Amino acid sequence: MSAAARSSAGAGTGSGAGSGAGSGAPGLAARRAAARLLAGVTEQRRTLAELTAAGGPLDPLPPAERARATAIAAGVLRRLPALDAVLAPMLRKAPPAAVRDALRIAAWEMLVDGVAGYAAVDGAVRQVRASGRHGHLAGLTNAVARRLSRDGPAAWAARPEPALPGWLHKPVARAWGADAAAAIARAHEAPAPLDLTPRAPAEDAALAAELGAEALPTGSLRLAEPGQVSALPGYAQGRWWVQDAAAALPVRLLGDVAGLRVLDLCAAPGGKTMQLAAAGARVTAVDLSDARLQRLRENLARTALQAEVVVADALHWAPEAPVDAVVLDAPCSATGTLRRHPDLPYARPAPDLGPLFALQAALIDRALGWLKPGGRLLYCTCSLLPREGEAQADAALQRHPGLSVAVQRPDGTEDGWWTPEGHLRLRPDFWPGRGHLDGFFATVLAKTEG
């Protein structure tokens, strides 16, 4: 799992809440909070997860305004290069950051979110006036926003194709081809739907009907417009948890885990822990962050599932006895989750991945040492890079004679998702008619018996 950001497994608000289509501009408080989020990401290099934690700019806002501010910031970041390209000819020189972000928000509202032009113009002007230091630029803001309302749609229609961040495009195109890299970039422009994992798969059909969700072939439930997560049917009763459909697949590669002793390493926020517990495994969830494990504890309580929770560094901790299976959702670049975390290319530009590659290998070696004869390691990462997936698995097989690939293919997966070696490789351009998937790699390595 990403060291920078991981998908929520619990309560929250849908990122698409509060669409502006056909409505007036959002409240000034939400726009100003969204602007602070944008500045925090693009100027301070902080993630949205860090900025929206306790003590952040969303704290004073009621839930609906929080949801709207987050949706605005994520939407602007998802289309930022294209929005800036449309705005550039309308500005003789770069305005102050506060004005620039107000115009970016107005452009996103008009060109993507469906807010009426007059309302987006008014919202931008009010936002700049309220900024204090740059209030004298409200006239400039009004002129540019009005031009944007007039000329923006044509410029938007002629915008260039989206592209992956420069540092990421080359390895992705080399691995999967230029067409796939372009399709992945297009997939990143759309907000990710909300996927749920049912606690009791036998209830899938009934739960899908209650939620108005699509039952995916892989066993997840998908909602395109979820609204407030904690208000959805079945939330309070713990009948499901939030987990991307791609992230829910790796555990299913283990097959039947009922009665098995399983370690879940790097476990927070806990989707895989709950999957294992719901399937009858005896689970120990290990993570370095006590704060992140608190979300897991809350979700275990809500779903009435049982797991031992341990705060520890897996490089310096060990179980008391060998186990049947280890799940290692390793720290990674999170390049498979950019559609869900559009802030990462700006908060973590051109990251140094060498230390992550070394950490992944070290965790694999340590986990293999805890297995019983015949035990299995599920290794997965939410990365598009083969160096964090296929190459790590191949290197582990070379370092540890006797290991073999022992994946059990779950129902609902497609032939094109599997590599010739038997590994699962998911990409954001898959399932274009269903809302796409996060990028993921997963495999199961079995230890020789005897």
Sequence and secondary structure as in RCSB ss.txt:
>XXXX:A:sequence
MSAAARSSAGAGTGSGAGSGAGSGAPGLAARRAAARLLAGVTEQRRTLAELTAAGGPLDPLPPAERARATAIAAG
VLRRLPALDAVLAPMLRKAPPAAVRDALRIAAWEMLVDGVAGYAAVDGAVRQVRASGRHGHLAGLTNAVARRLSR
DGPAAWAARPEPALPGWLHKPVARAWGADAAAAIARAHEAPAPLDLTPRAPAEDAALAAELGAEALPTGSLRLAE
PGQVSALPGYAQGRWWVQDAAAALPVRLLGDVAGLRVLDLCAAPGGKTMQLAAAGARVTAVDLSDARLQRLRENL
ARTALQAEVVVADALHWAPEAPVDAVVLDAPCSATGTLRRHPDLPYARPAPDLGPLFALQAALIDRALGWLKPGG
RLLYCTCSLLPREGEAQADAALQRHPGLSVAVQRPDGTEDGWWTPEGHLRLRPDFWPGRGHLDGFFATVLAKTEG
>XXXX:A:secstr
 BSS     S  B TTTT  TTS    HHHHHHHHHHHHHHHTT   HHHHTSTTSTTTTS HHHHHHHHHHHHH
HHHTHHHHHHHHGGG SS   HHHHHHHHHHHHIIIII   HHHHHHHHHHHHHTTSTTGGGHHHHHHHHHHHHH
HHHHHHHT       HHHHHHHHHHH HHHHHHHHHHHTS   EEEEESSGGGHHHHHHHHT EE TTS EEESS
  BGGGSTTTTTT EEE  HHHHHHHHTT   TT EEEEET TT HHHHHHHHTT EEEEEES HHHHHHHHHHH
HHHT   EEEE  TTT   SS EEEEEEE  B  GGGTTT TTHHHHS S   HHHHHHHHHHHHHHHTTEEEEE
EEEEEES S GGGTHHHHHHHHHHSTT EE     TT  GGGB TTS EEE TTS TTTT    EEEEEEE    
